Amino acid sequence: MSKKIIITESQYNKLLKDLIEIEPTETKIKALYESSWSRVLQWIDSYDIATITAFRGKLQNVTDKTYIPNGKEIGDAFTLQENRQRNRLLKAKLLSFGYGVTAIHGSYIEGANGTDSTEVAEESFFVVNLKNDPNFFNNLFALSEYFNQDSFLYKSAKEEDAYLVGTNNNGFPEYGEKLVAGKLTSLPSKFMSRIKNAAFAFVNKDNWIVKQSKEDLSADDMNDFENSYSWKNDEKPTFQNRKAKRALTEDWVKLYKDKGVVLETLDDYSIGGKQAIGLTSQKVKLPKQ
């Protein structure tokens, strides 16, 4: 696994300033993203992986193992600040298990019809079972249930298909049910994730419908869960259009500094950092397996 390249803040600022002035070429940007995507593909092919978040709109469909914060009642909403704190707890627990973790945008398409559809991003984690922990699936299941998630996405290194695994009483998927999400595609899709600028999703290729653009999705398509929907034209979502030139440059600098997408592990942290992660992870009280 590649080690992070450590540079000082002044070196980083100079690099950012230089890149903004010369503007990275499309060729360089594309090459670095392709390199990052190749690394993601290698992780997916070689290890058990999962995508998971602690973000939640409101507390509902709980089980007897759901974490209910003090002062919260069924039906109460979570603020952005609360959700980000929940994600910090989740990340600390994932790192304490020895997994590789990188931040992603978990996305879905919101809107009643194709022309009004919007790609909505949710802060999530791409998790890699780097040490082949036999309890990887069970730990992810327990964390997803603990944080009141409808499901998490799981793929074994031994299988081509990924699965959505139900972890609360939402009913889709049922609690403990493994629904086939399908095989990997790099086309943007109704339900997908983005690592940096690269979209990826798992689709049922036996029932896969590919449109030219997301605007071609009809209201019926949006409500169709029997088929998988993707599109060819990958228009950047709203959150990426803002301050597009500078945002693209800064994102490229971060990738450049790390030589592409990297996984965080507990080994990347100082002794003090490891202690802080350990103390934070202890706040997540999972039932014994």
C-alpha positions, -999 to 999 in steps of 0.1 A, spaced: 0 0 0 13 35 -9 25 57 19 13 93 22 38 119 11 42 144 39 47 180 29 46 212 50 18 237 50 39 262 32 49 237 5 12 228 1 2 264 -3 29 271 -28 19 241 -48 -17 252 -47 -8 287 -58 14 275 -86 -13 251 -99 -39 278 -98 -17 301 -118 -7 275 -144 -40 256 -142 -35 218 -144 -41 205 -179 -71 182 -186 -46 155 -196 -29 156 -162 -62 156 -143 -75 127 -163 -44 107 -158 -44 112 -121 -81 103 -118 -76 72 -140 -47 61 -117 -69 66 -87 -97 46 -103 -73 18 -110 -64 17 -73 -100 15 -63 -106 -13 -88 -77 -32 -73 -91 -29 -38 -126 -41 -49 -111 -71 -67 -87 -81 -40 -105 -75 -7 -139 -76 10 -153 -40 7 -182 -21 20 -198 14 18 -214 27 50 -224 60 66 -238 71 100 -258 100 84 -295 98 90 -324 121 82 -344 111 113 -345 84 139 -369 57 127 -374 20 121 -352 12 151 -342 -22 164 -332 -31 199 -295 -26 190 -300 9 176 -281 37 193 -306 63 205 -287 95 217 -298 112 249 -327 135 243 -336 119 210 -370 103 204 -384 82 176 -391 106 147 -366 133 157 -344 146 130 -306 148 130 -288 180 122 -258 182 99 -235 187 129 -250 157 147 -246 135 116 -209 146 111 -203 137 148 -219 103 142 -196 98 112 -166 107 133 -176 79 157 -181 55 129 -148 63 113 -129 58 146 -146 24 151 -137 13 115 -101 24 120 -99 6 154 -109 -26 136 -78 -23 114 -98 -15 82 -87 9 54 -111 39 51 -115 67 26 -143 93 24 -168 91 -4 -200 108 -15 -228 83 -14 -253 96 -39 -289 89 -50 -312 107 -74 -339 128 -58 -368 142 -78 -402 132 -92 -392 134 -128 -362 133 -150 -359 170 -157 -361 179 -120 -339 150 -107 -310 160 -85 -280 141 -74 -279 143 -36 -246 136 -19 -243 119 15 -210 118 34 -200 81 35 -170 58 38 -155 32 15 -141 5 37 -115 -22 28 -108 -53 48 -70 -50 43 -62 -76 69 -88 -101 59 -107 -99 92 -132 -129 92 -156 -106 113 -156 -79 86 -192 -85 75 -205 -89 111 -188 -58 122 -202 -37 94 -237 -52 100 -234 -42 137 -223 -7 129 -250 -2 103 -277 -13 127 -261 7 156 -264 39 135 -299 32 124 -291 27 87 -316 10 63 -287 -9 48 -250 -10 39 -234 -22 7 -211 -52 9 -190 -71 -16 -169 -102 -8 -136 -106 -26 -148 -140 -36 -178 -128 -55 -185 -105 -84 -218 -93 -71 -223 -68 -43 -253 -68 -19 -274 -44 -1 -278 -57 35 -308 -46 55 -300 -35 90 -332 -20 104 -370 -23 102 -374 -2 71 -385 -32 51 -363 -26 20 -342 -46 23 -358 -66 52 -337 -68 83 -308 -93 77 -318 -97 40 -291 -95 13 -304 -80 -19 -282 -84 -50 -270 -49 -60 -251 -64 -89 -217 -60 -106 -194 -30 -107 -198 -3 -133 -180 31 -136 -211 47 -151 -231 71 -129 -262 55 -117 -294 61 -96 -276 47 -65 -239 52 -66 -208 65 -48 -181 89 -58 -145 87 -47 -131 121 -56 -145 126 -92 -149 89 -101 -184 75 -100 -190 38 -93 -220 17 -87 -231 -20 -86 -259 -28 -110 -279 -59 -120 -266 -63 -156 -295 -87 -164 -319 -58 -159 -297 -29 -167 -310 1 -186 -285 27 -197 -298 62 -207 -278 89 -225 -281 114 -196 -298 115 -162 -324 139 -176 -337 110 -196 -349 92 -164 -387 94 -162 -408 94 -131 -415 57 -137 -378 50 -140 -372 68 -106 -397 45 -89 -386 14 -107 -366 -9 -83 -368 -39 -105 -342 -25 -129 -308 -8 -126 -305 26 -143 -273 43 -154 -264 71 -179 -235 78 -201 -231 116 -197 -216 122 -163 -226 158 -156 -211 170 -123 -235 172 -94 -244 206 -80 -219 205 -51 -191 202 -77 -203 230 -99 -197 256 -73 -165 275 -78 -157 248 -103 -123 259 -115 -108 264 -80 -126 234 -65 -112 212 -93 -77 226 -88 -78 220 -51 -91 185 -55 -63 178 -80 -37 191 -56 -50 168 -28 -48 138 -52 -13 149 -64 -1 152 -28 -12 117 -21 -3 103 -55 -40 94 -60 -67 81 -37 -53 66 -5 -69 46 24 -64 58 59 -55 32 84 -47 33 121 -10 30 113 -11 64 96 -16 81 129 8 92 156 7 76 191 -15 105 203 -38 101 173 -41 64 179 -50 70 215 -76 96 205 -91 72 180 -92 44 206 -110 66 231 -135 78 205 -142 42 192 -150 31 228 -180 53 227 -196 30 202 -209 1 223 -215 -28 199 -231 -60 213 -208 -90 216 -209 -114 187 
